Amino acid sequence: MNLGGKVQLVIVDVHGNLHVPFVSRNPNDIHVWNQKVDEYITIIFDFAKKKLASNGVVLLFHPDDLKVFKEVKSYLKSYGF
């Protein structure tokens, strides 16, 4: 099946904004690669809207945070997923 440049699966790990034990020198340091970026979820859904095949899947891992959960849920509705 020709998907015309579309992908079937998008896997995303939303940054947790947490320090990493035994990696962070200072317990309060948060490495750049684990810092929460407010626009991150928007970027994910913009990409998925453009590149995901109609029967494709977005697998999204995010911190156990009610605010993030509500944000993701609102994007699911607004992007038509």
PyMOL CGO cylinders between C-alpha atoms (Angstrom):
from pymol import cmd
from pymol.cgo import CYLINDER

trace = [
    CYLINDER, 0.00, 0.00, 0.00, 1.39, 3.40, -0.96, 0.3, 1, 1, 1, 1, 1, 1,
    CYLINDER, 1.39, 3.40, -0.96, 0.91, 5.83, 1.90, 0.3, 1, 1, 1, 1, 1, 1,
    CYLINDER, 0.91, 5.83, 1.90, 2.27, 8.83, -0.01, 0.3, 1, 1, 1, 1, 1, 1,
    CYLINDER, 2.27, 8.83, -0.01, 4.98, 9.71, 2.50, 0.3, 1, 1, 1, 1, 1, 1,
    CYLINDER, 4.98, 9.71, 2.50, 2.79, 9.04, 5.52, 0.3, 1, 1, 1, 1, 1, 1,
    CYLINDER, 2.79, 9.04, 5.52, 3.86, 7.14, 8.64, 0.3, 1, 1, 1, 1, 1, 1,
    CYLINDER, 3.86, 7.14, 8.64, 1.93, 4.46, 10.51, 0.3, 1, 1, 1, 1, 1, 1,
    CYLINDER, 1.93, 4.46, 10.51, 3.34, 5.06, 13.99, 0.3, 1, 1, 1, 1, 1, 1,
    CYLINDER, 3.34, 5.06, 13.99, 4.54, 8.07, 15.96, 0.3, 1, 1, 1, 1, 1, 1,
    CYLINDER, 4.54, 8.07, 15.96, 6.15, 7.34, 19.35, 0.3, 1, 1, 1, 1, 1, 1,
    CYLINDER, 6.15, 7.34, 19.35, 6.74, 10.30, 21.66, 0.3, 1, 1, 1, 1, 1, 1,
    CYLINDER, 6.74, 10.30, 21.66, 8.13, 10.65, 25.18, 0.3, 1, 1, 1, 1, 1, 1,
    CYLINDER, 8.13, 10.65, 25.18, 6.99, 13.96, 26.68, 0.3, 1, 1, 1, 1, 1, 1,
    CYLINDER, 6.99, 13.96, 26.68, 9.74, 15.38, 28.87, 0.3, 1, 1, 1, 1, 1, 1,
    CYLINDER, 9.74, 15.38, 28.87, 9.10, 15.04, 32.59, 0.3, 1, 1, 1, 1, 1, 1,
    CYLINDER, 9.10, 15.04, 32.59, 10.97, 18.11, 33.81, 0.3, 1, 1, 1, 1, 1, 1,
    CYLINDER, 10.97, 18.11, 33.81, 12.68, 15.96, 36.41, 0.3, 1, 1, 1, 1, 1, 1,
    CYLINDER, 12.68, 15.96, 36.41, 16.26, 15.60, 37.53, 0.3, 1, 1, 1, 1, 1, 1,
    CYLINDER, 16.26, 15.60, 37.53, 17.94, 12.33, 36.67, 0.3, 1, 1, 1, 1, 1, 1,
    CYLINDER, 17.94, 12.33, 36.67, 19.42, 10.47, 39.65, 0.3, 1, 1, 1, 1, 1, 1,
    CYLINDER, 19.42, 10.47, 39.65, 23.15, 9.75, 39.37, 0.3, 1, 1, 1, 1, 1, 1,
    CYLINDER, 23.15, 9.75, 39.37, 23.34, 11.94, 36.24, 0.3, 1, 1, 1, 1, 1, 1,
    CYLINDER, 23.34, 11.94, 36.24, 22.50, 15.36, 37.66, 0.3, 1, 1, 1, 1, 1, 1,
    CYLINDER, 22.50, 15.36, 37.66, 25.36, 16.85, 39.64, 0.3, 1, 1, 1, 1, 1, 1,
    CYLINDER, 25.36, 16.85, 39.64, 23.01, 18.95, 41.69, 0.3, 1, 1, 1, 1, 1, 1,
    CYLINDER, 23.01, 18.95, 41.69, 19.69, 17.32, 42.71, 0.3, 1, 1, 1, 1, 1, 1,
    CYLINDER, 19.69, 17.32, 42.71, 17.88, 20.41, 41.41, 0.3, 1, 1, 1, 1, 1, 1,
    CYLINDER, 17.88, 20.41, 41.41, 19.50, 20.38, 37.97, 0.3, 1, 1, 1, 1, 1, 1,
    CYLINDER, 19.50, 20.38, 37.97, 17.27, 19.40, 35.07, 0.3, 1, 1, 1, 1, 1, 1,
    CYLINDER, 17.27, 19.40, 35.07, 19.14, 18.46, 31.93, 0.3, 1, 1, 1, 1, 1, 1,
    CYLINDER, 19.14, 18.46, 31.93, 18.17, 20.16, 28.69, 0.3, 1, 1, 1, 1, 1, 1,
    CYLINDER, 18.17, 20.16, 28.69, 16.98, 16.87, 27.17, 0.3, 1, 1, 1, 1, 1, 1,
    CYLINDER, 16.98, 16.87, 27.17, 14.49, 16.38, 30.03, 0.3, 1, 1, 1, 1, 1, 1,
    CYLINDER, 14.49, 16.38, 30.03, 13.14, 19.93, 30.40, 0.3, 1, 1, 1, 1, 1, 1,
    CYLINDER, 13.14, 19.93, 30.40, 9.44, 20.44, 29.79, 0.3, 1, 1, 1, 1, 1, 1,
    CYLINDER, 9.44, 20.44, 29.79, 8.74, 22.64, 26.80, 0.3, 1, 1, 1, 1, 1, 1,
    CYLINDER, 8.74, 22.64, 26.80, 5.25, 24.15, 26.68, 0.3, 1, 1, 1, 1, 1, 1,
    CYLINDER, 5.25, 24.15, 26.68, 5.00, 23.98, 22.88, 0.3, 1, 1, 1, 1, 1, 1,
    CYLINDER, 5.00, 23.98, 22.88, 6.09, 20.32, 22.78, 0.3, 1, 1, 1, 1, 1, 1,
    CYLINDER, 6.09, 20.32, 22.78, 2.61, 18.80, 22.55, 0.3, 1, 1, 1, 1, 1, 1,
    CYLINDER, 2.61, 18.80, 22.55, 1.57, 21.27, 19.86, 0.3, 1, 1, 1, 1, 1, 1,
    CYLINDER, 1.57, 21.27, 19.86, 4.63, 20.29, 17.81, 0.3, 1, 1, 1, 1, 1, 1,
    CYLINDER, 4.63, 20.29, 17.81, 3.79, 16.60, 18.23, 0.3, 1, 1, 1, 1, 1, 1,
    CYLINDER, 3.79, 16.60, 18.23, 0.20, 16.98, 17.06, 0.3, 1, 1, 1, 1, 1, 1,
    CYLINDER, 0.20, 16.98, 17.06, 1.17, 19.29, 14.18, 0.3, 1, 1, 1, 1, 1, 1,
    CYLINDER, 1.17, 19.29, 14.18, 3.60, 16.61, 12.98, 0.3, 1, 1, 1, 1, 1, 1,
    CYLINDER, 3.60, 16.61, 12.98, 1.04, 13.81, 13.43, 0.3, 1, 1, 1, 1, 1, 1,
    CYLINDER, 1.04, 13.81, 13.43, -1.66, 15.76, 11.58, 0.3, 1, 1, 1, 1, 1, 1,
    CYLINDER, -1.66, 15.76, 11.58, 0.67, 16.20, 8.58, 0.3, 1, 1, 1, 1, 1, 1,
    CYLINDER, 0.67, 16.20, 8.58, 2.47, 12.85, 8.51, 0.3, 1, 1, 1, 1, 1, 1,
    CYLINDER, 2.47, 12.85, 8.51, 0.24, 10.23, 10.16, 0.3, 1, 1, 1, 1, 1, 1,
    CYLINDER, 0.24, 10.23, 10.16, -1.71, 7.89, 7.89, 0.3, 1, 1, 1, 1, 1, 1,
    CYLINDER, -1.71, 7.89, 7.89, -5.46, 7.80, 8.46, 0.3, 1, 1, 1, 1, 1, 1,
    CYLINDER, -5.46, 7.80, 8.46, -5.18, 4.45, 10.25, 0.3, 1, 1, 1, 1, 1, 1,
    CYLINDER, -5.18, 4.45, 10.25, -1.94, 5.36, 12.04, 0.3, 1, 1, 1, 1, 1, 1,
    CYLINDER, -1.94, 5.36, 12.04, -1.21, 5.50, 15.76, 0.3, 1, 1, 1, 1, 1, 1,
    CYLINDER, -1.21, 5.50, 15.76, 0.32, 8.11, 18.08, 0.3, 1, 1, 1, 1, 1, 1,
    CYLINDER, 0.32, 8.11, 18.08, 1.86, 6.46, 21.14, 0.3, 1, 1, 1, 1, 1, 1,
    CYLINDER, 1.86, 6.46, 21.14, 2.42, 9.21, 23.70, 0.3, 1, 1, 1, 1, 1, 1,
    CYLINDER, 2.42, 9.21, 23.70, 4.25, 8.71, 26.99, 0.3, 1, 1, 1, 1, 1, 1,
    CYLINDER, 4.25, 8.71, 26.99, 3.84, 11.62, 29.36, 0.3, 1, 1, 1, 1, 1, 1,
    CYLINDER, 3.84, 11.62, 29.36, 4.39, 12.37, 33.05, 0.3, 1, 1, 1, 1, 1, 1,
    CYLINDER, 4.39, 12.37, 33.05, 1.62, 11.46, 35.48, 0.3, 1, 1, 1, 1, 1, 1,
    CYLINDER, 1.62, 11.46, 35.48, 0.38, 15.03, 35.54, 0.3, 1, 1, 1, 1, 1, 1,
    CYLINDER, 0.38, 15.03, 35.54, -3.29, 15.99, 35.33, 0.3, 1, 1, 1, 1, 1, 1,
    CYLINDER, -3.29, 15.99, 35.33, -2.45, 19.25, 33.50, 0.3, 1, 1, 1, 1, 1, 1,
    CYLINDER, -2.45, 19.25, 33.50, -0.54, 17.38, 30.78, 0.3, 1, 1, 1, 1, 1, 1,
    CYLINDER, -0.54, 17.38, 30.78, -3.33, 14.78, 30.52, 0.3, 1, 1, 1, 1, 1, 1,
    CYLINDER, -3.33, 14.78, 30.52, -5.97, 17.49, 30.02, 0.3, 1, 1, 1, 1, 1, 1,
    CYLINDER, -5.97, 17.49, 30.02, -3.78, 19.25, 27.47, 0.3, 1, 1, 1, 1, 1, 1,
    CYLINDER, -3.78, 19.25, 27.47, -3.30, 16.05, 25.47, 0.3, 1, 1, 1, 1, 1, 1,
    CYLINDER, -3.30, 16.05, 25.47, -7.02, 15.29, 25.65, 0.3, 1, 1, 1, 1, 1, 1,
    CYLINDER, -7.02, 15.29, 25.65, -7.90, 18.76, 24.33, 0.3, 1, 1, 1, 1, 1, 1,
    CYLINDER, -7.90, 18.76, 24.33, -5.49, 18.34, 21.40, 0.3, 1, 1, 1, 1, 1, 1,
    CYLINDER, -5.49, 18.34, 21.40, -7.02, 14.96, 20.54, 0.3, 1, 1, 1, 1, 1, 1,
    CYLINDER, -7.02, 14.96, 20.54, -10.38, 16.67, 20.05, 0.3, 1, 1, 1, 1, 1, 1,
    CYLINDER, -10.38, 16.67, 20.05, -9.12, 19.79, 18.29, 0.3, 1, 1, 1, 1, 1, 1,
    CYLINDER, -9.12, 19.79, 18.29, -6.93, 17.85, 15.84, 0.3, 1, 1, 1, 1, 1, 1,
    CYLINDER, -6.93, 17.85, 15.84, -9.65, 15.31, 15.12, 0.3, 1, 1, 1, 1, 1, 1,
    CYLINDER, -9.65, 15.31, 15.12, -7.84, 12.26, 16.48, 0.3, 1, 1, 1, 1, 1, 1,
]
cmd.load_cgo(trace, "trace")
